């Protein structure tokens, strides 16, 4: 049996929206979020900043659980109010 994969869960913010995401390299992900407007909802004008990150095991599963927990606040993909 393989061991759980470690990575980061992070909370990004841009304008009035929050992104719940998962990445093995959150610093690189932050650069992508700032530079690639196609990743963000169209109504966001500001930069995305990473407000919080936590290294965890099973990071993809935890991301899915967080998305499910906050589904009523989902705006677009992984973006929430």
C-alpha positions in Angstrom: 0.0 0.0 0.0 1.4 3.4 -0.9 1.6 6.2 1.6 -0.6 9.3 1.3 0.8 12.0 -0.9 1.8 15.2 0.8 1.0 18.6 -0.6 -0.5 21.9 0.4 -4.0 23.2 0.8 -4.2 26.9 0.3 -6.7 29.8 0.5 -6.3 32.4 -2.1 -8.1 35.7 -2.3 -8.8 38.2 -5.1 -11.3 41.0 -4.6 -14.3 39.5 -2.9 -13.7 35.9 -3.8 -11.7 33.1 -2.2 -10.0 30.1 -3.9 -9.7 26.8 -2.1 -6.9 25.0 -3.9 -4.3 22.2 -3.6 -0.7 22.2 -4.9 2.6 20.6 -4.3 4.3 24.0 -5.0 2.1 26.8 -3.6 4.6 29.5 -4.4 4.6 28.5 -8.1 0.8 28.3 -8.0 0.6 31.8 -6.6 2.6 33.1 -9.5 0.3 31.2 -12.0 -2.8 32.7 -10.3 -1.4 36.2 -10.5 -0.2 36.0 -14.1 -2.9 33.9 -15.9 -6.3 35.7 -16.0 -7.9 32.6 -17.6 -7.6 30.8 -14.2 -9.7 33.4 -12.4 -13.4 34.3 -12.7 -14.0 37.1 -15.2 -15.2 39.7 -12.7 -12.0 39.6 -10.6 -9.8 42.6 -11.4 -7.2 42.4 -8.6 -4.3 40.2 -8.0 -4.6 36.8 -6.3 -2.8 36.5 -3.0 -2.3 33.4 -1.0 -3.7 34.1 2.5 -3.1 30.7 4.1 -1.4 27.4 3.3 -1.0 24.1 5.2 1.1 21.1 4.4 -1.0 17.9 4.7 -1.2 14.3 3.7 -3.9 13.4 1.1 -4.0 17.0 0.0 -6.2 16.3 -3.1 -8.8 14.5 -0.9 -8.8 17.3 1.6 -9.3 19.8 -1.2 -12.3 17.8 -2.4 -13.8 17.7 1.1 -13.4 21.4 1.5 -15.0 22.1 -1.9 -17.9 19.9 -0.8 -18.2 21.6 2.6 -18.5 25.1 1.0 -20.4 24.1 -2.1 -23.3 26.5 -1.2 -20.8 29.4 -1.5 -19.3 28.2 -4.8 -19.2 30.9 -7.5 -17.0 29.5 -10.2 -15.0 26.3 -10.2 -12.8 26.5 -7.1 -13.8 30.1 -6.3 -16.1 30.8 -3.3 -17.7 33.8 -1.6 
